[in-house]
Amino acid sequence: MTTNAPDTRPARRHILGMGAALGAAAAVLTVPGARAEAAAPRNAGDPSATSGHTPGIALEQGHAGFPAMPRAVLEFFLASQRADADAWAATFTPQGVFHDPVGQPPLVGREAIRKRIHSILPSFRPFLGITPNEAHMTADFVAVSWRGAAVTLKNRPVNWSGINIFQLDDKGLIKEAWAYFNYAAFKVQLDS
C-alpha cells in the first residue's frame, strides 16, 4: 500500500540532532563560565579560589553528573559522599551557621558542625552521602536539590531528599546553610 504522505525522516533526524546539540550546549551553559572554570587547573583543597564573574565564587563542573556549582558547595556534597566530617565542616566559615534541618536549633561554628557530623556518621555503614540534583545561583546564594542515602547498622536502607540553601561569604565559603527535608520521615527510617 502506498501513501502520499511526505517522507519526514530527514526532518526528524534534523530535529533530534538539534535536540542533542541543545542538550549538550545547556550542559555547558548551565552557569556562565562553567566550562572555562572546569577546564582551568585548580588546587582541589582550596575552596576559596575565585572565578572571573562573581567575586569569591568558583564554579565547578564535570563531576559525574553533578550540576555546576561553587567550589565550597560542591565540596560539601563530595565530602558527604566520602563521609569525611572534617572536609565537610571545612566548607563553612569558622563562624558558619548550619540549620540542619530548618526548625531544629542551628549549629553555630565550624567546630560544632564538625562534631555533629562526626556524631552522626557512626550510625551508618555505609553512609553513601548526599548527591545534588540541581543547583541554582543568585548573587551569593545557591539553592541545591539533593537526595541522600545510607544503610543503618541494622542493614536497613535510609533514603531522604531535600533542598539546601547556601549563603557564601566573599571568599566563597559557606557562611550559612539551611537544609529543608522531612526530618520526621528520616528519623522513622533510622529508628525502625
N, C-alpha and C positions, 0 to 999 in steps of 0.2 A: 504494500500500500504506500503510495507516495503522497506527501503533503506539500502544501505550498508555503509552509512556514519557513521563514528565513533561518539560515544557519547562524545560531548565536554563540557557537563555541569560541570563536576568536574574541568576541566582546567579553564573554565570561572569563576567559584566560586573562584578558587585559585588566578587568575589574579585580580579579583575585590577585594578580600581580601588584596592582596598585595598593590593595589592602595590605599585602605583606610588606610593601615598601613603607607605607604609612605606619604600620606597626613597628617596624624597625626604627623609623625616624622618631616615633613617640618614645620609644625606649631610651634613645639618646637624648631627647629633648625634654625629658621629664622635669628636669630642673636646669635652667640656663647655666651653661658652663660645666655641666656634669661630666661630659665626655673629656673635655680638656683636663679637668681635675683628676679624673680616674687615670688618665694616661701619664700624668706627671708623677715622678717618683717622690715618695714621701717617707718620713720616718713614722712607721706604724705605731710607735709608742707615744707619739706626740699629738694629743687630741686638740692642742691649741693652734695647729697650723691653719693658715688662712687662705681663702680663695680671693679672686680678684673682684667679686661682685657684691659681697656683703661682708663688712668688717667682722673678723673673728670667726667666720664660718667656713669650714672646708667641706665641700660636697663630695661624697664618695659614691661610686657606682661600680658594679661589676662583681659583687659578691653573690654568687649562686642564687640569682633570682631576687635579691633584695632590691627595694627601691632606692634611688639616690637620696641621701640624707647627710646632714652634717656629721663630721667625724666622731664627736663625742656620743651622739645619738646612735650611730652605727656601732660603736664600741660597746655601748650599753647593752645592745642585743647580742653581739658576739660574745661578750663576757658572760652573759646569762647562759649561752649555749655551751660554753666551756666550764660552767659552774665555778667561775673564778670570782669570788666575792671581792677580792682586793681590786682587781681590774674593773669590776662592775662599779664599785664605790668611787674609784678614781675618775670616773666620768663626770662626777659632781665637783663643784667648787668646794673648798674647805668648809664653807658655811652653807652648803646646799641644803635644800629642803625637799623631802620626798613624801608625798601624800600617797601612801600605798596600803589600801586603796583610799580614794577620797571618802571622807566620812569617819575614818579612823584617825587617831592622833598622829600628826605628821612626824617624820623622823627629821631631826634638825642636826646638820653637820655630817661631813663625810664619814667620820668615825662611827656615829650612830647608825648610819646607813650600812656601813661595812659589817658592824656587829649583828644587825638584823638579818642581813643576807647570810652571814656565817651561821646564824642560829637556825635558819630555815632549811638550808641545803642538806643537812644530815637526815632530814625526814624523807628523802627520796633516794632511790637507787635504780635507775639514774634520774638525774634532773636534766631533761632534754632542752630546757630553755624556752625562751620567748622568741618567736620568729615574726618579723614585721611583714605586713601585707601591703600597706600603702603608706606613703609619707606625704604630707602637705606642709608647706612652709610659708610663713608670712613674717617678715622682719626677723625678730629674734625668737619667734615661736615656731615649734614644729609639732604637728599632730601626726601620730602614727597608730594605725590599727594593727593589731597583732593577735597571735594565738600562742598559747603556752601548752607544754606537755611535760609530763613527768610520770614516774612509776613509784608508788609508795613502797615502804619496806615490806608490806604485806603482798607485794606484787600486783597491786591494783593500779590501773591507769587513771591518771588525773588529766583532764583536758579543760582548758578555760580560754577565754578570749576577752579582748577589751580594746580600749583606746588610751594611749598616753599622750598628754600634752607636756611638752618640754619648753622651758624658757631658758635661753642661753645667755651667758654673760659676754662681754666684749672680747674675751679670749676663746670663745666657742665651747666652754664647759657648761654643764647643766647647772643652772642657778636654782631652778625649782622644777619639780615634775609632779604631775597629777595622774594617777593611774585610776581609770574607770573600768571596773569589772564587777561581776556579781560575786562578792566575797562569800556570801552565804552558800551559794552553789559550790564554790571552790572548797569550802570547809566541809560540806557534806561528803564530797568525794574523798577528801583527805581523811576524814574520821570514820568512814564506813569500812 
